[in-house]
Amino acid sequence: MMHVPMQMSTEVAAAQADGAPIVALESTIITHGMPYPQNLETARAVEAVVRKAGAVPATMAVLDGTLHVGLEDAALDALAQRRDARKLSRADLAHCIAKQETGATTVAATMICARLAGIAVFATGGIGGVHKGAETTFDVSADLTELARTPVTVVAAGAKAILDVPKTLEVLETQGVPVLCYRTDTFPAFWSASSPLPAPLRADTPAEIAKAHLMRAALGLPGGQLVANPIPQEAEIPAATLAPLIATAQAEADAAGISAKAVTPFLLRRLFELTNGASLEANIALVMNNARLAAEIAGEIATQRR
């Protein structure tokens, strides 16, 4: 039987042996989210936040055909400078490993890798979802179906604001994915702390979220849960400010015929330009905030399992 070529960092392997809390982290934010060296600085800062909150970070990536669960410093530095890393989701993760290529993991791929490594919690910026115009393009992120099938708790600042967020929530409901809004009665809007959309479910403590994660396993329910954690208010960009800029970026993408996996990176890059860098600063702040909460949830899961 074929086995997945997997390598854990020294830190992650020790945490696994001790039953210590671990938080999975994606790597597309490193390879496709921002330029070097800011991407490396941000990746290391996010890992530091996880450690400070009492957990061990496990940044996921495929390097020359080997799935890495946690990256040593040299490997993280090298990945941050790669220009040929593939953007991996469920559809192409196996192909990349089989061809012994290098790729960075999206939300869906990171969830798959976390499950393989026995990691319960994953922190990201925002999940993918239903793109605007999906009724004609059928452009729906694999993140949504992954949440319905893979038992990992994902901490995000909601769905990316460039998406059709109401339709994204409808698909999550149809797929049976719990959406737990952390200490808020509205669904967070990524760069904005709130939205007109009511919270499907509310959770007020990491312990409550951890208990729900473990109860899903006890009930034999497939899939994970989404924890929607609002961006800190001091870092948010008002939705009214962003809406016309998102519309402009989307119109440019449509005019240029940009589609599929290329849409999100294009829109995020244009919003960075249109907001004079404010969108990236907010993105970094929300990722840090999500990493902190994810570490607290992972700690509670480890405690409740004992």
Helices and strands as residue ranges (DSSP letters): E 6-8, H 10-18, E 22-25, H 28-31, H 38-52, E 56-63, E 66-69, H 73-81, E 86-88, H 93-98, E 103-105, H 107-117, E 121-123, H 134-137, H 142-149, E 153-156, H 165-174, E 179-182, E 201-203, H 206-219, E 225-228, G 233-235, H 239-255, G 260-262, H 263-274, H 278-305
